[in-house]
């Protein structure tokens, strides 16, 4: 997890286990996994995973987010937001790419942000707003239809 004084954000460094309740805000450069209950906002430089039994009443900002449990709050990710078949998100999202499995629940608005090649060969930011039940494609990944 820790290598020569540096945090490896590719691994889960913090776990809120099943049966545990954490109240308060978390700010971390390392990855976080929630299998219990979280009440408070999360700001994470690594990845955040809400396990199948996990419940978060949180606004989440992270590199990548996987929701297999329940999130009540907004999610902002610089990478990919994945809602698994057991995942439920009740809130708005902003992501570079979005993956929603069949059976997942998403109630809110989505904003897809990513990079597209401009005519001069330089990358530019592109944003696309999509309301629930609509469809967004950005970089080959993304759907808000559930």
PyMOL commands that set and color helices and strands:
alter all, ss='L'
color gray80, all
select strands_A, chain A and resi 2-3+6-7+12-16+21-23+26-28+31-34+37-39+42-44+47-50+55-57+60-62+64-67+70-72+75-77+80-83+88-90+93-95+97-100+105-107+109-117+123-131
alter strands_A, ss='S'
color yellow, strands_A
deselect
rebuild
show_as cartoon
